[in-house]
Amino acid sequence: MTSEHPRRHLRFKPDPLEYAQVALGGAGDFKPDLVALIVEESPVSGCSLIAHVPDSLDVGDQCRVKIGHLAPVLAEVAWKKPSDSGLTRIGFSFLE
């Protein structure tokens, strides 16, 4: 069985009620601009979140993402998928 986009790293479901915080822009002190639910995470490569995402956030933008109690990391928006509910599922690739 082949996949169109094979995963390079193991992904797993987050702990219940765990959430992420995202600071738009990659520089400066960590001041979150949005809070998101975690859909999937990989401690090595990135995460998938769902939230009310501003239209100004585009693929390729850099942000700082804080997953649960972990320290914020620099990440890049890898993809965005809007849903009918008004929420957007967004994928981040960790850069550090």
MARRO-888956 format. One record per residue (C-alpha): x, y, z; residue number from 1. Coordinates in pm, 1 decimal. Layout:
MARRO-888956
X;Y;Z;NUM $
...
***
This chain:
MARRO-888956
0.0;0.0;0.0;1 $
141.7;338.4;-97.6;2 $
49.7;682.1;22.5;3 $
48.9;1005.7;-170.5;4 $
242.7;1177.4;111.1;5 $
416.9;920.0;331.6;6 $
478.7;1036.9;686.9;7 $
839.4;1061.6;795.7;8 $
767.2;1074.6;1169.7;9 $
522.2;907.1;1404.1;10 $
212.8;1114.9;1476.9;11 $
-4.6;1069.4;1782.9;12 $
-322.8;1204.6;1936.7;13 $
-274.9;1464.3;2212.4;14 $
-370.4;1421.3;2574.5;15 $
-737.8;1510.0;2636.4;16 $
-798.2;1881.1;2698.8;17 $
-444.3;1974.8;2593.4;18 $
-427.1;2288.2;2380.0;19 $
-177.7;2492.8;2183.3;20 $
-102.6;2863.5;2176.7;21 $
22.6;3040.0;1865.0;22 $
209.8;3370.5;1847.5;23 $
193.2;3512.1;1495.8;24 $
535.5;3613.1;1368.9;25 $
852.9;3435.5;1461.0;26 $
1037.4;3696.7;1667.8;27 $
1017.3;3857.6;2010.2;28 $
869.5;3746.2;2338.7;29 $
601.9;3476.9;2326.6;30 $
263.5;3650.2;2340.3;31 $
-7.6;3418.2;2203.3;32 $
-247.3;3556.6;1942.6;33 $
-468.3;3248.0;1928.5;34 $
-549.9;2930.2;2117.2;35 $
-614.7;2607.4;1927.6;36 $
-713.3;2248.7;1989.7;37 $
-446.9;1993.6;1900.0;38 $
-555.1;1738.0;1639.5;39 $
-223.3;1555.6;1592.3;40 $
131.6;1609.9;1702.1;41 $
476.8;1479.5;1631.0;42 $
746.9;1579.2;1874.8;43 $
998.9;1588.6;1589.8;44 $
829.5;1735.1;1284.4;45 $
518.1;1937.9;1363.8;46 $
154.0;1945.1;1461.4;47 $
-198.3;1988.1;1331.5;48 $
-430.3;2232.1;1509.7;49 $
-787.6;2354.1;1469.3;50 $
-894.8;2709.2;1555.7;51 $
-1044.4;3035.4;1436.1;52 $
-746.8;3138.2;1223.8;53 $
-706.7;3493.1;1089.9;54 $
-725.1;3521.4;709.8;55 $
-387.9;3696.3;719.3;56 $
-212.3;3373.7;828.1;57 $
-83.1;3202.7;512.6;58 $
117.7;2897.0;415.0;59 $
486.6;2977.3;460.1;60 $
433.0;3222.0;749.0;61 $
647.6;3169.9;1057.1;62 $
493.6;3155.7;1405.6;63 $
587.2;3042.9;1752.1;64 $
380.3;2747.6;1872.0;65 $
348.3;2629.3;2231.4;66 $
205.2;2278.9;2273.7;67 $
69.0;2213.6;2623.3;68 $
338.8;2272.9;2884.9;69 $
630.2;2256.1;2639.6;70 $
838.4;2560.9;2555.4;71 $
738.9;2759.7;2243.8;72 $
911.8;2657.0;1919.2;73 $
953.9;2831.2;1586.9;74 $
724.4;2678.2;1324.3;75 $
609.7;2739.3;968.9;76 $
254.2;2709.2;837.2;77 $
267.0;2403.1;609.2;78 $
-101.2;2393.2;506.4;79 $
-450.4;2529.5;585.2;80 $
-786.7;2357.2;539.0;81 $
-1098.7;2564.0;615.5;82 $
-1408.2;2378.5;733.7;83 $
-1779.8;2448.9;706.3;84 $
-1793.6;2521.1;1081.0;85 $
-1587.8;2840.5;1046.1;86 $
-1284.0;2677.2;1202.4;87 $
-962.4;2607.7;1012.3;88 $
-738.3;2306.1;1046.4;89 $
-378.4;2417.0;1011.9;90 $
-54.3;2221.4;989.9;91 $
274.7;2347.9;1129.9;92 $
626.5;2221.9;1056.6;93 $
869.0;2276.0;1344.3;94 $
1181.8;2468.1;1242.5;95 $
1381.4;2416.2;1562.0;96 $
***
